[in-house]
Amino acid sequence: MEALRGPHNLIRLIRTGATFERTGAMAVVLDAVEAPRAVRLAVRLFAAPFRWMGYEGDASMPPATRAITALGPAYIKFGQILSTRPDVVGEELAMQLRVLQDSLPPFPTAQAKRAVAVELGQPVDAMFSEFSEPVAAASIAQVHRARLAETGETVAVKVLRPGIERAFRRDIEAFYFAARMIERLSPASRRLRPVEVIAHFESVVLGELDLRLEASAAAEFAANTAKDEGFAVPALRWHLSGRRVMTMSWVEGIGAAEVAEIDAAGHDRKRLAARVLQLFLAHALRDGFFHGDMHQGNLKVGPDGTLIALDFGIMGRIDEYTRRVYAEIIFGFIRKDYRRVAEVHFEAGYVPADRDVDAFASALRAVGEPIFGMDASRISMARLLNYLFEVTERFGMETRTELILLQRTMVVVEGVARTLDPHINIWEASRPVVEDYIRESIGPKAVARDLGRTIQVLSRFGPRLPALAEAALVRQSHPEPEPRRRDLPPLAWLTIGAALTATAGWIASLV
C-alpha cells in the first residue's frame, strides 16, 4: 500500500513547491530566512518547471498566507507557529502569517448547524435561541456565538470543518514520505528522527480532530489552574459537546496580538509578557500538563487584565523525571552553570556517554552567554537556533520526541511574550518559577516525598510480598533448565529487593 501511495506523496510535495512558486511565496520565504544565493537558485530552478501544478490560492491574501492556506490544514499549523517568530522569519512575513491563527475563510453557517444537529441529536433551534455567523475560523474548526435557549447564557460553539480528517490524512502521508526520503538520502539526519517527529505531529493533530478529547483536556486544565491568579479557562458545557462539536462559556477580551488595543485599555504589556512566560513554565513544571498551542490567537486579555486561554486541542504532558531534568537545565542556564547543564544532559541520556562533558559544557556556554545582559530585541534567535543545532549535531544528540511539543511551545510562548514586550529578558522572567520548582522538587523535601511515594506503592503490594518472596526463593532452590531459568533471577531479586526496601523504609521511619 505504501508503494502505491509513494507517487501520490511525491506529487504532493512537488505541488507544495509549485504552489509556493506560483503564488510568489517562494521568493518571500527565501528572503525571510536569508537563504544563500546557491540555495535560492537551486530551489527556484527545481520549482519553476512545475509552477503550473501549484494551487492558485486566494489572490487577495499576501503570498505566503495564500500558499499555505491553499495547501491545507497541516501546512497552516506550521504557519501558525512561524507567525509567532518575527525574529526567525522577519517582521513582515510574521505579520502575513498571523491571519492563519483565527482569520481563515469560514465554511457556511448552514453546514455548521447541520453538523451541530447531527452530533447533538436535536434541532439547533431547540438548543440555541441565537446562533451567529462564524466569529473565528481556524485550520481545523470555526467558532459561533450562540445563546442557550434554556438559560439565555451566551456561549461559544466550536464546530469541526467538514472533511477535515481526510485532508489531514493526505498531508500527513506526504510528510511521512518526505521524512523517509530525508532519512534515506541523508544518514546524518537520522539522529533527528524525522519519521518519529512526524509521528508525534500526527498524534497531536489527530487528538484535535475529536472534540471530546479537547473537552476533557479543557476540564483538566481548568482544574489544575483554578488557583492561578490572573489566569482563566472558559467553563465547559458537557451536555452540548460531542466528537465534532464543543460548547464553552463565552469570554470577552482583547487578542494578545492586538498591542494597540491592549495599550488603549490601560494594561501593562510588560507584566502581561512576563506572566505569559511564567504561567507556561508553571503549568509545564508544576502540573506536567500544559497548553501546547499557546499562540496569540489562543490568548485573550480580559477587562481586568486576566489572561484567558482558548482552544485546548493540543495539550502536552511530561513526566515528573523529565520535568526535573528540564528545570535543572533551565536553572543551570540562569545560574550560568554550564558544567551542570552539560552533566544533566549526560545523566538523562540526551548526549552519548562517550562524548566529552567539558567540551559540551564549553559549547553550551557559547549558546547561553550571548543571551545574558541583553534584551530580546538584540538577540537573533535565528542565529542562536542555528548554532544550537550545530552543537547538537556535533555531540550526537538525538531528537527527544517526548520533548518536541514542550520545546515547540516554549518557542511559541516566547514569541507571544516578545510581541507584548520586545525587550523582555526571558531568563529573568523565568527565574522565579524555575527557582520555586527547584526548591520543591530537588532537595531534601523532594527526596523525602519520593521515598514516601515509594513506600506507598510497596505498601499496596504488602499482603502479596511474603508469597512473592517465598515463590521466588523456591524457584531459586529448584532452578529450571537453562533456557527457562534466565528470566527468573531478575524477578526474584526484584521481589526480595522490594521487600527489603519496604522493611528499610519502615525501620527508617521509626528511627
N, C-alpha and C positions, 0 to 999 in steps of 0.2 A: 504493500500500500504506500509506504514511504517513497519507493522508487517512482510510483505513479504521480505522487504529489510533487516530486522534485522539479520537473519542468514548470509546473504551475507556480511554485515558490520562486524559482529563478526569474520568471516573467514578472512576478510581483515586485521583486527587488529592482529589476531593471526599470519597471514602471515608476518606482519610487524616485530614482534618479531622474528619469524623464520628466516627471511631474515637477520636480524642483527646477529643472532647466526650463520647462515650458512656461512656468509661472513667474520666472525671474528670481525665484528664491535661491537658486544655486549661488549666484553672484553675491547676494546679500549674506548668506551664511558663510561663504568663504572669506568675505571681507570681515565679518564679525569675529571669526576665530583667527584672523590674521594668518591664513594658510600660506605657506611658501609658494613661490611662483611655480615651481615644478609641479606641486600638488594641484594647484589651480588648473594648470594646463592639462594634466593627465585626466582630472575629473571632467573638465569641460569637453575634452576630446572623446571621452568614453560616452558621456551623456548626450552629446549633440545629435549623433545619428539616430537615437531612439526618441528624440523630442516629440515626435508625432504620437508616441504611445502614452504620453503623460496625460493626466487629467487636467482639464482647463481650470476648474475651480471657480470660485466666485470672484469675478473681476473687480468688485467693489472693495475687496479686502486687500491689505498690504501683502506683498509677495510671499513671505514666509508663512503667514497665517493662512493665506489662500492655499498654499501647497499642502500644509499639514491637515487642514480641515477636509480637503479633497481626498486625502489618503485614508482617513478613517480614525476610529476611536483610539487605537493603540498608539498611533503617532501623536494624537492630541495629548495623550498622557505625558509623553516625553516633552512635548512643547510646553505643557503646564509647568514642569519642573524648571526648564530653562528660562521661563518668564520671570522667575524669582532671582535670577543671577545676572544682573546687568554688568557685573564685573567680569563675567566669563564671556558673554555673548554681545556685550555692548548695550548701552542705554537704549539706542534706537530699536534694535531688534527685540530687546526685552519688552519695550512698550508695545510693539506689534503683537507679541505673543500673549500679552495679558488678557486679550479678549477670549483666549481659549479657556479661561478659568470659569466664567459664568455668562458669557455673552455669545454663545454659539446659536446658529439658526434653530428655532424650536420646531417640533412637529405639531400638527394640528391639534387643537383642544378637543375636537370630536374624537380623535383617536385616543387621547388620554382618558376621556370619560368612559369610552368603551372598555379600556383596559382596567379602569378602577371598578366598573360594574361587574366585569367578569371575575376579577380577583377577589372582590369582597362579597360577591353573591347577592347584591341588591342594587336597585337603581340609584344613580348618583343623586337624584333629587330627594330620595328618601333619607340620604345620609347628610347632604350638604344643602343649605338654603342658598348658598352662593358658591360659585366655582369659577375663578378668574381665568383669563388668558395666561400663558406662561409668564412668570416673573423672572425666571432664570433658567438657562438651558446650558448644560454641560455635555461632556462627551458620552456619558452613559445614561443620564436621566435629565428630566426637567422638573421644575417646581411650580405648583399653582397655589395661589392664595385662596382659601375657602373658609366658609363659616359653617359650623356644625348646626344642623337643623334642630337638634335636641336642646342644646345649651346656648347657642349663639356665639360660642367661643371661636375666635379666629385661629386657623391652623394652617400649616404648610403641608401640602400633599405632594410627595415625590413619586414620579412615575417613570419606569424604565422606558427607554427608546424602543420602538418596535424593531425586531430583527437584530438587536444589539449583540446577542450571544453569537450568532453566525458571523457577524462582522469581526468580532474579536478573535474568534477561532481562526478565521482566514489570516489575519495579521500575525497571530502568534505562531502559526505554522511557518510563515515566511521568516519570522525571526529565528525560529529553531534552525531552519535551513541555513540561514546566514551564519549562525553561531557554529554549526557543524563545519561549514566550509572554512571559517576562520581557523578553527582548531586543526583542520587537515592541512591548510596551506601555511599556517604559522605555528609551529610547535611551541614557540616562546609564549604564545597567547594562552596555552593550556593552563598555566598556573592561575590565570584569571577566571577559569571555569566558565567560559561564556555560555555553555549549554545549561549549567546549573543556575546561572544568573537569569536566563530566560525562563527556566522552570519556576524560579522564585517569583518572577514578574507575573507569570501565568497564574500561580496560586493566589497571588494578591488580587489580580484583576477578576478572576472567576468568583472570588469572595464578594466583590462589588456587585455581581450580577444576581445575587439573591438578597433582596432587601430584608428578609427575615434575619439574616446574619448581621446586617448592618444595624437593625433594630436592637438585637441582642448586645452588640458592641456598644451602642449608644447608651443602653441602660447600665452596663457595667462601668463605662467611662464616667457616667453621671454619678454613680455610687462612689467611685474612687475619688472623685474631685469635689464632692459635695462641700467639703470644708475649706477648699482653696479660695482664699479671699480674692475678689476681683476676677473671678472666672465662672462661667456658667455654660450649661448644656441644656438645650430645649427639652421639654418633657415629652415623652413618647406616648402615643395613643395606640396601645396594642390592639384594641378591637377594630381599628381601622387600618391595620397594616397586614401585609402578606408578602409573597415572594416577589411580586412586581410593583407593589405599592407600599409606601410608608408614610404615616401621618404623625407630625410632631406639632407642638405649640408654636405659634408664630412669634418671632422676635424682631424687634426694631433695632436698628443700629446702622453705623456707617462702615462701609467696607474698608478693610485695613489698607487697601491700595489708594484710598481717596485722601491723600495727605492734606490737600487744601481744605476739605470739609472737616477733617479732624482738627485742624488748626482753628477753623472758624467756630467750632463747637467748644473751643477752650480746653481741649485735652492736652496733656503733657506727653508729647510724642517720645521724648527720651525715656520717660518712665514706662510707657507702653512697650517700647522696643526691648528694654531690659526684661520686662515682665513676660513677653512672648518667649524669650530665650529661657528664662528661669523656669517658667511653667513647663515647657517641653522637657527640660532636664529633670525636673521634679517628677513628672509622670513616668519618664523612662527609668530613672534610678530608683525612686521610691516604690512605684507600683509595678514596674516591669510591663506596663501596658500604656501605650502612647498613641496619639493621633498621628497616623502615617502619611497624611496628605494635607499638612498644615500650611497651605499657601494662602495668599491674600484673599482669594475668593471664598475661602472657607473660614474666614475670621471676620467678625464684626465688632465694632466698639459701641457699647450701649450708651445711653444718655448719661449714666453715672460713671462712665469710664470702664465698666466691666468688659472684659474680653469674652466674646461669645463664640464658641466653636460650632461649626456646622459640618455636615457630610462625614459620616463615620464608616464609609465603605472600606477604607484602608486603615487598619489599626495594626500596630506592631506589638510583639511580645518578645521579651528577653528574660532568660532565666536568671536566678539570683547570682550564680557564679559569674556569668558574663557581665552582669551589671557591675559587680565589684571590679572586674578587670577593666571595664570601660571607665569607671570612676577613677581608678588608680592611674590610668593613662592620662586622663584629663587633669587630674590633680598633679601628676608629675610635670606636665607641661606648665601648669600655673606656677609651680614652685621652681621651674627651670631645672628640675632634677632629671636630666635626660638619661642618666645611667639607670635610674629606677624605671623610667618609661621603657627602656630597652629590656631590662630584666623581666618586666611584666609581659612583654611580647613573647619572650622565650619561655617563661613559666606557663603561659597559656597555650603554647604550641603554635603561635602565629608565625614564628620565624623558625626555620630548621635549626636543630640543636648544634649542627656542625659549623654554624656561622659565628663570627667574632662579635661578642656582645659590645665591646668597646668601640669597634668600628661602626656598629649600628647606632650606638648612643651618639657618636660624633655626627652621623648623618642626620639623626633626629634633631640635633641642635641646630643644624643648618636650616631645618624646616621651621622650628619654633622661634628662634631668635628674631627673625625679621618682623614677627608679629608684635612682640612686646615693645611698649613705649610708642606705638604707632596707632593712629586711629584707622578705622576701616577704610576710609576714603583713600588712604595712601598705600593700601595693600593690593597688589594684583593677585586676586585669587586664582586666576587662570595660570599664572606662572607658578604660584605656590603649589597648586594641584599637580601641575606638570612635573615639578621637582619631586613631590611626594611619590608620584607614580614611578619615577626613575629610581628612587630609593627602594621601594617595594620590589621592583624588578631585580635590582642588584642583589638583594638579600633573599631572593627566592620566596617571598611571601605569597601565599595563595589567597585568592578571594574567599572571604568568610561569608558564605551565603546567609548565615544566621544574622549577620550584621548589615546586610545590604540595605534593608529598609531603614534601620537606625541611622546609618551613615547618610543615606539619601535625604532623610527627613531633616537631619541636622543641617545639611546644606540648604534645604528649602527654608527652614526656620531662620537661619542666619540671613538669608536673602530678605525675608519679611522684616526682620529687625533692622536691616540696613536701609530698607525703604522708609521705615519710620524715623530712623536716626542714622544718617550716613556716616556719622563719626563714632559709632558705638565701638567700644573695645570688648570683643566677645569674651576674652579671658576674664576681665574684671567683672563683667556681668554674670559669668558662670560661677565665679569663686564661691559666693555664699551657699549656693545649692550643693555644689560638689563637696565643700568642706563639711556641711551638715551631714551629708550622706556618709562621708568617710568616718566621721565621729560615731555614727550609729552602726555602721556596717563593718568597719575594720578596726579591731582593737579588743580589749578585754570584754566589753559588753557583748560584742558580736560573737566572740569565742564561747562565752557562757550561753548565749542564746542558741548557737549551733549545737552545743553539747546537749542542751535541754531538748531540742528537737530530735536529736539522735536517740536519746533515751526514750522519748515519747514513742518514736517509731518502733524501737525494740520492745517497749512495754506492751504494745498491741499484739506482738507475737510471743509475749512472755509465756502463756499457757502451752505454746507449742514447742518452746525452746528445749525443754528436757527430752521430749520424744525425738526431736530432730537430732539433738546431740547424741542420744543413745543409738539411733539408727545409723548415724554417721560412724560412731565408734564400732558398731557391729560390722559394718561394711569394711572398716579398716582391719578388723580381726579376721575376716573371711574375704580376702580380696578376690575379685572376679578375674577371669582370664584377661590377659594384657589388652586386647582390643577394646574391652568394655571398661577396664579399670581407669583409663586415662581421664575420664570425665568425672570420676568420683572424688579424688582428693581435694580439688578446689572447693567443692560444695561442703565437704566435711570440715575443712579448715575455716571456711566462711561461717559455718554454723557454730563451731567451737569459739571462733573469734568473736562472734556476735554475743554469745553467752558470756564470755569473759569481759567484753566491753561493757555489757549491761551491769555485770557484777561490780566492775571497777567504778562505773559511774555511780552506782548505789552507795558503795563504800565511800567514795569521794564526797558524796552529799552529806554523809554523816560526820565527816572529819571537821 
